[in-house]
Amino acid sequence: MPTRRERLEGGLYGLLIGDALGVPYEFHAPEQIPPPAQIEFTPPAGFSQAHAQVPPGTWSDDGAHALCLLDSLLSRGMLDLEDLGRRLVNWFERGYLAVDGEVFDVGIQTRTALSNLREGVPALKAGPAGERDNGNGALMRVLPLALWHRGDDQALARDAMLQSRVTHGHVRSQVCCALYCLWARRTLEGSSRAWADALASFRALYPVGMEQRSELEAAVRPDVPYRGKGTGYVVDCLLSARDCLEADSFERVVKAAIVLGHDTDTTAAVAGGIAGLREGINAIPSRWRNALRGQELVKPLLKKLLAYAA
């Protein structure tokens, strides 16, 4: 079994590597995706890759935003929404924590939220909150909160929802972020039924009649048979990742996410983070760990995280 340290390292690298692996395949329908054996940082010859100007092994906005959240947590020693908002704006305007300082692939709701932040809207109210504003841009970055957090499940779920509101204010996005963080926590603890345990914890925290519980049962519908489609809709992204975790290795998990097509980088980042926690850093193929670009940005933050979590 991997150690706690190996799980923490695996979670962070799993998110970044899943993201980078999915970047070339984004926006393609499932039938256009190469077979799993050919899915690598560099797609097979002749594949019409997304973001063709981006070097192989480069994470996208998913990884950069996750690192923004992690750096904010480690620097402030708390969830500081205004600080997080400033870091996300700095990413967009200056390439903060983006590989090579290059920004690409900004989501619609995130772009709107960053514009609101630049105009002085408080971070807690910056994220669009309509029912159609439920992209996966808050879910894709939230994993570091679960890696860092020392509070109980109630505090973790609360903070996961709060951080969502900086870019995605609807309660549905908040619920998905909270459930994902509880899932990550149970995985970090080594539970063999981490998803079920996380769901039980969420339901205990938010009894029938509460808005969050109603949203879980009516919109997320975690007990209804469902096969994920790999889209950018936050519920589909979360449930797609859950499906991918049925695979028995890190490599199979992230490749299963990419085979779904569509929002491949985010599905693989969300699934890869949990797979890295479950399997540990040593289960992530060394060819991907070695070829991941931007290591100089990751290693100082990881060192601080591991020291904090010791």
N, C-alpha and C positions, 0 to 999 in steps of 0.2 A: 504494500500500500504506500502511496506517496506520502511524504511528510507534509505538515501544514505549510512549511516554507515552499516546498516544491509545488503544492497546489496554488499558493498565492502567485508564484512566478508563472506557473502554467496558465492561470486565469488571465493575467495581463498580456502575456505573449500570445495566448490563444485568441484573444480578441483582435490584437494587431495583425497577427498572421492570417486569421480568417478574413479580415477586412482586405488586406493586401492581395490575398489569393483571389478574392472575388472581384476586384477592381476591373480586370480586363474583360470579364464576362457580363458585366452589368448591362441592363436594358435588352437582353436577348431573351427570346421565348425559349421554353425548355427544349423544344426540338432542335434548336440551333446550338445548344451547348455540347461541347465535345464529350465523349464517353469519359467516365471517371478516371480511367488510367492515363488519360491525356491532359487532365486538369492540373496545371502547374502555374507558377508565377508567370512564366512565358507560355502563352497559348501555342497550340500546334500551328505549323505554317499554313497560311491561307485563311486563318480565322480572322474575321473582321472585328477586332477588339474595340471595346469602349476605351476612351481616354488613351488613344494610341500614343500620345506624346508623353505619357507617364512611364518612367522606367519600371521594369518588373520589380516586385517586392516593396512597393510603396503603399503605405496606408493612405486612406482618404479622410474625409471629414469625420467619419466614425471614430477612427483611432485618434485623430487630433483632438476631438471634443472629449473623448474619454481621458486623455492625458491632461487636458485643461481642467477637468473636474478633479483628477487626482492631484495635480499640482496645487490647486486651490485648497483642497482638504488638508494636504500636508503643510502648506504654508500658513494657513489660517488656524489650523487645529479645530476646525468646526465647519459646518456647511454654511458658507457665507454667499448668499445668492447674488448680491451686488458684485462681489469679487468674481464669482463664476461668470456673471454677465460681462464684466470687463474683459476677462480672458477670452471669452468667445468672440467678442468684438475685435480684440487684438489678433485673434486667429484670422478672422475674415479680412481685416485691413492690412495686417503685417505678416501673416503667415506664421504666427506664433504656434509652435509645436506641430507644424506641418513639415513633412520631409522636404528639404531644400527650400523651406519657406514658401512653397507653392500651394495655392489653394485651388481646389477644383470640386465640382459636384456639390453645390450647396442646395439643400432642400428648400421647398417653397415656404413652408411655415417657419423654418429657421431663418431664412432671409428676412421675412417680415418681422420676426422677433428681434433680430439684430438691428434692423432699422428703428424699431421702437426704442431699443436700448440707447442707440446713438442720439435719439431725440429726447432722452431724459425720462422715459417711462420707467417706473420702478421695476426691478427684475421680477418681482413676484407677479406682476401684471403684464409682462412683456409678451408672453407667449399667446398666440391666437387661441381662442377657447371655443370656437364653434364646433359643431359635431363633425363637420367636414375637415377639421384641422387636426386630424388624428394620424398623421404620419409617424414614422418610427424614429424621428430624430432625437427624442429624449431617451428612448429605450436603448438606442445604440451606444450611448455614452455612460450609462448609469452603473455598470459593473464595478468600477473602482470604489463607489460608495460602499458596496457590500464588503469589499476587501479591506477597507479602512475602518469601518464602523465598529464601535465597541458597545453601543447601546443595545437594549433589548429589541425584540422583534417589532414592538410598537414604535419605538424611536426610529428604527431602520425604515419601516414602511412609511412613516410620516415624512422622513427626510427624502426618501425616493420620490414621493409625490411632490414635495416642495421643489426639488431640483427640476422636475419635469416642467413646472410652470414657467421657467425662464424662457423656454422656447415652445412648449406645447401645453397649453393651459386646460384643455378639456379633461374632465374626470376620467375618461376612458384611458387616455395616455398615462395619467397618474396611476391608475389601478394596475396597468400593465407593468409600469416601472417598479411598483411596490412588490407585485407578485414575482417579478424576475429577481429582485434583490433577495427576497426570502428563499427563492429557489437556489440562488447562488450561495447563500449562507448555509443551507442544508447540504449542498454539495461540498462546500468547504469543510463541513463537519464530518463528511464521509458517509452520509446517509445513503442507503441503497434504494430508497424511495423518495428522493429529494423533491421531485415535483409534487407528489401527493402530500408530503409533509408540509411543503410551502403553502399549498392550497388550504390545508387544514388550519394552518396558522393564520392565514389571511381571513378565513371565515370566522375564526375565533375572535380576531381583532375587530372585525366589522360585521356585527350580527345583522340578521334580517331586519330590514327597515332603514338601515343606513344607506346613504347615497352610493357609497363605494361598493357595498354588497349588491345593491340592485344593478349597478353597472357591470359587476362581475358576472352575475347570473344572466342578465339580459343581453349583454353585448359580447363579453369574452366567451361565455358559455363553455367553460373548460370541461364539462362532463359530456358534452354532445360530441359524437363521433365526427371527426374533421381531419382532413388531410391538407396541410399547409400548401400554399401556392407561391411562397417566396416574394410576395409583393411588398410595397412600401407602407401598407396599412398596418398600424401598430398591432392590432389583434392578430392579423395574419402572420406578421413577423414573429411574434412571440410563440404562436402555436406551431409555426413552421420550425422554429428552433427546437421546440419540444419534440416534434416528430423526428428531427435529425438526430437527436440524442438517443434514439433507439439503436443507432449504430454502435459498434463495440470498440471503436478506436478513434483517436483524435482525427486522423487522416480521413477516415470514412465519414465522420460527422461533418466536417467542413466541405468535403466533396458532395455529400448528400444535399447540403444547403445550396451549393452552386448549381447542381443539376436541376434544381427547381426553376432556375432562370430568374428573370426580372431584377429584383433588387439584391443581386448576388452578394455584393460586398457587405451589406448590412446583415442579411440573414446569416452569412458565414461568420461575421463578427459576433453577433448575439449568440449563435450556437457554439462558436469556437471558444468563447469565454467560459461557458459552462463546461465544455469538454476539457479545456485546459485545467480547470479546477478539479474535475473528476479524475483525470488521468495523470496530472502533474507535468512539470516542464519536460521531464526526460522522455515522455511519450510523444512529444511533438517532434516530427521528423527533423533531424539535424540539418538537412538540406534547406528547409524553410527557415529555421532559426538562424542559420549562417547567412542566408541571402536576404533577410529582412533589412531594408534600408532604414536609416534614422536611428540606429542603435545608440548614438551619442545623446539622443533626446530621452530614450527610455531608461537607460542604465542608472542615471542619477536618481530618477524618481523611484525606480524599483528598489534601489538601495535604501532610500528613505522609508519606503513602505515596509520593507522587511524589518528594518530596525524598529519602526513604530509598532509593528504587529508581533514582535518577538515576545 
